[in-house]
Amino acid sequence: MSTRPSLTFEFIGNACGIFTGRDGTRVLCDPWIANGVFEGSWYHYPPLSTTPADVLNVDAVYVSHLHPDHFDERFFNFAKNIPIIALEHGHNFLRKKLLELGYSNLVLVKDGETVAFKEFTITLFAPFTRNNFHEAEIGNLIDSAMFIECDGVKAFNANDNTPTPESCVELQQRFGTIDLAMINYNAAGPYPGSFANLSDAEKRSEHDRILDRNIAYMHTLVETLAPRIVLPFAGAYILGGYLSRLNDYLGTTTWDVCAQKLNEIGLSSTEVVRLREHDVLNIETGKSSPEYVPLSAEHLKQYIQQVSGDKYPYESDNTPDSAQIIADLETASDRMRQRMTRVGISSDRTVTIDVDGNPIQIHPSFSVETDLTATPRLACTLDLRLLRRILDRVSHWNNAEIGCHVQFNRVPNEYQPDLHTALQFLHL
């Protein structure tokens, strides 16, 4: 009989880590290792010593979804026949991308389906809700979550697919007592840092409000799911490069702060664990090795300063022709609005994109003359070199937005998730 623990998890960074079963099978989750995803701006903190080559020797890879902090195409260099576990659901952009890259051994799992992989049983789940905090007709299209079990030891890796209290009830009814729940507490993305309609004080206030909201929601989920241990998980990053000035305004915080706040609220039966790179958690016992070392606020500050001078890939591009940008925006915005109609997205907002100081209207119709007092409105500003890449499908609007490369000014300050989904269709 094997003397290995039934199930362990070695943390690497963000949503990346390795589950190891009793017989030594290793399943790598969501490999993002190298800094610079989301058009260059996302960096690991703490910085990693792991390299992309260090995680190639595994038995399978689970990829939750296409966002580059979970699927970093730049360094996705596994053997083409390695089993890749992925959700089979909806449009399945991830499957299409994996096949395009030549991967031939896809283990595609339908929503709620359980499959066997060596000594593991694995169940995948499609998005539990369109959006946990806002009304949305389209909402979350790509995320997945994984339930993994070995020898009766059970772990739930929610990734960015944060469940609802109702789905936590269903998970508990289906699987019984869960040993480890890995739940996201951060609001990764541009708000409030990239919103010019907010003052510095308002950004700080919104930063605090969003974190309090998310951690209170996480507390509700943990109390409902009642796992033995919970790991604050995913969405852990800082911004490098010139956008590093926005770090104080992100809707994120460290897992140390999250653990502190959860413990201050109080948990009935769940212990909060924290892990750093290469810490290994024995999920059955709830013990990790080596002993956890808290993060250093001073080191974080120094590291942000260290990477603040780094350049993004698009900063090396030539300045594009503005007239051509405007002409291509007309074509791209027409296609965007057509697709909005096909998928059922509508919005009452006037949307503009700044080109050399001129707001070019792309919704509800294209116009080079825009009423700057129109309300409701969403004004977007970004480096024209990056906009050129987006129009040419070299880059993607959603990645630029999550990476905080787009500055927004919205009146009123109300979030319309489906409108931001629509902007992902802006390309030639």
C-alpha positions in Angstrom: 0.0 0.0 0.0 1.3 3.5 -0.9 2.7 5.6 2.0 2.0 8.8 0.1 -0.7 11.1 1.3 -4.0 10.5 -0.4 -4.1 14.0 -2.0 -1.7 16.9 -1.8 -1.6 20.3 -3.5 1.6 22.1 -4.2 1.0 25.8 -4.7 3.0 27.8 -7.3 1.2 31.1 -7.9 -2.1 32.7 -8.7 -4.3 29.8 -9.7 -1.4 27.5 -10.6 -0.5 24.4 -8.6 -0.1 20.6 -8.7 -2.5 18.0 -7.3 -0.6 14.8 -6.5 -2.5 11.5 -5.8 -1.7 8.5 -3.6 0.1 6.8 -6.6 2.1 9.8 -7.6 -0.1 11.1 -10.4 0.4 14.8 -10.9 -2.3 17.1 -12.4 -1.1 20.7 -13.0 -3.7 23.4 -12.8 -3.8 26.6 -14.9 -0.1 27.2 -15.7 0.7 30.9 -15.7 4.4 31.1 -14.7 6.1 34.0 -16.5 5.3 37.6 -15.8 3.6 39.8 -18.5 0.2 38.3 -19.3 -2.7 40.6 -20.1 -0.7 42.6 -22.6 2.3 42.8 -20.4 1.0 44.3 -17.2 0.3 41.3 -14.8 3.1 40.2 -12.6 3.2 37.5 -9.9 3.6 38.6 -6.3 5.4 37.2 -4.6 7.8 36.8 -7.6 8.3 33.2 -8.7 11.4 31.1 -8.9 9.6 28.5 -10.9 10.1 28.6 -14.7 7.8 27.3 -17.4 10.1 24.3 -18.0 9.8 23.3 -14.3 6.1 22.3 -14.7 6.3 20.2 -17.9 6.9 16.9 -16.1 3.3 16.2 -15.1 0.7 13.5 -16.0 -2.0 15.9 -17.1 -2.9 19.6 -17.3 -6.3 21.1 -16.2 -7.0 24.4 -17.9 -10.0 26.1 -16.4 -10.4 28.8 -19.1 -8.7 30.9 -21.7 -7.7 34.0 -19.7 -3.9 34.1 -19.9 -3.4 34.0 -16.1 -4.8 30.4 -16.4 -3.7 29.5 -19.9 -0.5 31.3 -20.9 -0.2 30.5 -24.6 3.3 32.1 -24.7 4.8 29.2 -22.7 2.3 26.4 -23.1 4.9 24.0 -24.3 3.8 20.6 -23.2 4.0 17.4 -25.2 1.3 17.4 -27.8 -0.1 14.1 -26.5 -0.3 15.1 -22.8 -3.9 14.7 -21.4 -5.4 18.1 -21.1 -8.6 18.3 -19.0 -11.0 20.9 -20.0 -14.7 21.7 -19.9 -16.9 20.8 -22.9 -19.5 23.6 -22.8 -20.9 26.4 -24.9 -18.8 27.8 -27.7 -15.7 26.2 -26.1 -13.1 28.7 -27.3 -10.5 26.8 -25.2 -11.0 23.5 -27.1 -10.7 25.3 -30.4 -7.4 27.0 -29.3 -5.9 23.7 -28.0 -6.7 21.9 -31.2 -5.3 24.8 -33.2 -2.0 24.4 -31.2 -1.8 20.7 -32.0 -2.9 19.1 -28.7 -4.4 15.7 -29.5 -5.3 14.2 -26.2 -8.1 16.4 -24.8 -10.1 15.0 -21.9 -13.3 17.0 -22.4 -15.7 16.9 -19.5 -19.3 18.1 -19.7 -20.9 20.3 -17.1 -21.4 18.3 -13.9 -19.9 15.1 -15.4 -17.5 12.9 -13.5 -14.6 11.1 -15.2 -11.8 8.9 -13.9 -8.2 9.8 -14.5 -5.8 7.3 -13.0 -6.4 7.3 -9.3 -8.5 10.5 -9.4 -12.1 11.2 -10.1 -12.6 14.6 -11.6 -15.8 16.6 -12.0 -16.0 19.9 -13.9 -18.6 22.6 -13.7 -19.6 25.3 -16.1 -20.2 28.9 -14.8 -22.4 28.8 -11.7 -23.9 32.2 -12.5 -23.6 34.9 -15.2 -22.3 37.3 -12.6 -22.1 37.1 -8.8 -22.8 40.8 -8.2 -24.4 42.4 -11.3 -27.3 41.7 -13.6 -26.2 40.2 -16.9 -27.8 38.6 -19.8 -24.6 37.1 -21.2 -22.1 37.3 -18.4 -19.6 34.5 -17.7 -19.0 32.4 -20.8 -15.7 30.7 -20.3 -14.9 29.8 -16.7 -14.9 26.3 -15.2 -14.4 24.8 -11.7 -13.0 21.4 -10.8 -13.8 18.9 -8.1 -11.0 16.3 -7.6 -11.1 13.3 -5.3 -8.6 10.6 -4.4 -9.0 7.9 -1.7 -12.0 9.7 -0.3 -10.1 13.0 0.1 -11.9 15.8 -1.8 -10.9 19.2 -3.1 -12.9 21.9 -4.9 -11.0 24.3 -7.1 -13.3 27.1 -8.0 -10.7 29.2 -9.9 -12.5 32.2 -11.2 -15.8 30.3 -11.4 -17.0 31.6 -8.0 -20.1 29.6 -6.9 -23.3 31.0 -5.5 -24.7 30.1 -2.1 -27.3 27.9 -3.9 -24.6 26.0 -5.8 -22.6 25.5 -2.6 -25.7 23.8 -1.2 -25.9 21.6 -4.2 -22.1 20.8 -4.1 -22.4 19.8 -0.5 -25.4 17.6 -1.1 -23.7 15.9 -4.0 -20.2 15.4 -2.5 -20.7 15.5 1.2 -17.9 17.0 3.4 -15.3 18.7 1.3 -11.8 18.7 2.7 -10.4 21.7 0.7 -12.2 24.6 -1.0 -10.1 26.9 -3.1 -12.1 30.1 -3.6 -11.4 33.4 -5.3 -11.8 36.6 -3.2 -10.4 39.2 -5.6 -12.1 41.4 -8.2 -9.3 41.3 -10.8 -9.7 43.9 -13.5 -9.8 47.7 -14.3 -12.2 48.9 -11.6 -11.7 51.2 -9.8 -8.1 52.0 -10.8 -8.7 52.7 -14.5 -11.8 54.9 -14.1 -11.1 58.5 -14.7 -14.6 59.5 -13.4 -13.4 58.7 -9.9 -11.2 60.8 -7.7 -8.3 59.3 -5.8 -10.3 59.2 -2.7 -13.2 57.6 -4.5 -11.0 55.0 -5.9 -9.6 54.1 -2.5 -13.1 54.0 -1.1 -14.3 51.7 -3.9 -11.2 49.5 -3.4 -12.2 49.0 0.2 -15.9 48.5 -0.6 -15.2 45.9 -3.3 -12.8 43.9 -1.1 -15.2 44.0 1.9 -18.0 42.8 -0.4 -16.0 40.0 -1.9 -14.6 38.7 1.4 -18.1 38.9 3.0 -19.4 36.9 0.0 -16.6 34.4 0.3 -17.4 34.0 4.0 -21.0 33.2 3.1 -19.9 30.6 0.6 -17.5 29.0 3.0 -20.1 28.9 5.8 -22.5 27.3 3.3 -20.1 24.8 1.8 -18.5 24.1 5.2 -15.2 22.6 4.0 -12.6 21.5 6.6 -10.1 24.0 5.1 -10.3 26.9 2.7 -7.5 28.4 0.6 -7.9 32.0 -0.6 -7.1 31.4 -4.3 -6.6 33.0 -7.7 -6.6 36.6 -8.8 -3.3 37.3 -7.0 -1.2 39.7 -9.0 0.3 43.2 -9.2 0.7 45.5 -12.2 4.2 46.1 -13.5 5.3 48.7 -16.0 3.9 52.2 -16.2 0.5 51.0 -14.9 2.1 50.1 -11.6 0.8 53.4 -10.3 -2.6 51.8 -10.2 -1.7 49.0 -7.7 -3.2 50.9 -4.7 -6.5 51.2 -6.5 -7.1 47.6 -7.7 -10.0 45.6 -6.4 -7.5 43.1 -5.0 -5.5 42.4 -1.9 -3.2 39.7 -0.6 -4.3 36.3 0.7 -2.9 37.4 4.1 -5.4 40.2 4.2 -8.2 37.9 3.1 -7.4 35.3 5.7 -7.2 38.0 8.4 -10.6 39.4 7.4 -12.2 35.9 7.3 -10.9 35.1 10.7 -12.1 38.5 12.1 -15.6 37.7 10.8 -15.3 34.2 12.2 -15.8 30.8 10.6 -17.9 28.1 12.2 -16.0 25.0 11.3 -13.4 25.9 8.6 -9.7 26.6 9.0 -8.1 29.2 6.6 -4.8 28.1 5.1 -2.3 30.1 3.2 0.4 28.9 0.9 3.5 30.3 -0.8 5.4 29.0 -3.8 6.2 25.3 -3.5 4.4 25.0 -0.1 2.7 21.6 -0.1 -0.6 21.1 1.6 -1.6 17.6 2.8 -5.3 17.9 2.1 -6.2 15.1 4.4 -4.5 16.5 7.5 -4.8 20.1 6.6 -1.1 20.6 7.3 1.3 22.4 5.0 5.1 22.2 4.7 7.2 24.2 5.2 5.8 26.5 7.8 4.0 29.5 6.2 5.9 32.8 6.0 3.6 35.9 5.8 4.0 38.4 3.0 6.0 41.6 3.6 4.3 44.9 2.8 7.7 46.6 2.5 9.0 43.9 0.1 5.8 44.3 -2.0 6.4 48.0 -2.2 10.0 47.5 -3.2 9.1 45.0 -5.9 6.5 47.2 -7.5 9.0 50.0 -7.7 11.5 47.5 -9.2 9.2 46.5 -12.1 7.6 49.9 -12.7 10.0 50.7 -15.5 9.4 47.5 -17.5 7.9 47.9 -21.0 4.9 46.2 -22.5 5.2 44.5 -25.9 3.1 47.1 -27.7 5.3 49.9 -26.5 7.9 48.7 -29.1 5.5 49.1 -32.0 5.5 52.0 -34.4 2.9 54.7 -34.0 -0.1 53.7 -36.2 -1.8 56.0 -38.7 -4.7 57.7 -37.0 -6.8 58.1 -40.1 -6.5 54.3 -40.8 -7.4 53.6 -37.1 -10.6 55.6 -37.5 -11.5 53.9 -40.8 -10.9 50.5 -39.3 -12.9 51.5 -36.1 -15.9 52.1 -38.4 -15.7 48.6 -39.9 -14.9 47.0 -36.5 -17.7 48.8 -34.7 -20.2 47.9 -37.4 -19.3 44.2 -36.9 -19.4 44.6 -33.1 -23.0 46.0 -33.2 -24.1 43.2 -35.6 -22.8 40.6 -33.2 -24.4 42.3 -30.3 -27.7 41.9 -32.1 -27.1 38.3 -32.8 -26.2 37.4 -29.2 -28.9 39.7 -27.6 -26.8 42.4 -26.1 -28.2 45.9 -25.9 -27.1 49.1 -24.1 -28.4 52.6 -23.8 -24.8 54.0 -23.4 -22.9 56.1 -25.9 -19.5 54.5 -26.3 -16.5 56.4 -27.6 -12.8 55.6 -28.2 -10.3 58.4 -28.1 -8.0 58.8 -31.2 -5.5 61.6 -30.8 -7.8 63.5 -28.5 -10.9 63.0 -30.7 -13.7 60.9 -29.2 -14.8 58.5 -32.0 -18.3 57.1 -31.3 -18.6 53.3 -31.8 -22.1 52.8 -30.2 -25.0 53.1 -30.8 -23.7 54.1 -34.2 -20.4 55.1 -35.7 -19.6 58.8 -35.8 -16.5 61.0 -35.8 -18.6 63.8 -34.1 -19.7 63.0 -30.6 -21.8 64.9 -28.1 -19.4 64.8 -25.0 -22.3 65.7 -22.7 -24.4 62.6 -23.8 -25.5 60.4 -20.9 -25.3 57.6 -20.2 -21.8 57.3 -21.7 -18.7 55.2 -21.6 -15.5 56.9 -22.9 -12.5 54.7 -23.5 -8.8 55.7 -23.9 -5.9 53.5 -24.7 -2.5 53.6 -26.4 -3.2 53.6 -30.2 -0.5 51.0 -30.7 -2.5 48.6 -28.5 -5.7 49.6 -30.2 -4.0 48.7 -33.6 -3.2 45.3 -32.2 -6.7 44.8 -31.0 -8.2 45.7 -34.3 -5.8 43.3 -36.1 -6.6 40.5 -33.6 -3.0 40.4 -32.4 -4.3 41.4 -29.0 -7.7 41.2 -27.4 -9.9 43.9 -25.9 -10.8 41.8 -22.8 -7.1 41.2 -22.0 -6.3 44.8 -22.5 -9.2 45.8 -20.2 -8.3 43.3 -17.4 -4.7 44.4 -17.7 -5.8 48.0 -17.0 -4.5 49.3 -20.3 -7.9 50.9 -21.1 -8.9 54.0 -19.2 -12.6 54.5 -18.8 -14.8 57.5 -18.0 -18.4 56.5 -17.4 -21.5 58.5 -16.5 -23.3 57.4 -14.4 -20.8 55.2 -12.6 -22.8 52.0 -13.1 -21.4 48.7 -14.4 -23.0 47.1 -17.4 -21.3 43.6 -17.8 -22.8 42.9 -21.1 -21.6 46.1 -22.6 -18.0 45.2 -21.7 -18.6 41.7 -23.2 -19.7 43.5 -26.4 -16.4 45.4 -26.6 -14.6 42.1 -26.9 -16.2 41.9 -30.4 -14.4 45.1 -31.5 -11.9 43.8 -34.2 -11.6 43.4 -37.9 
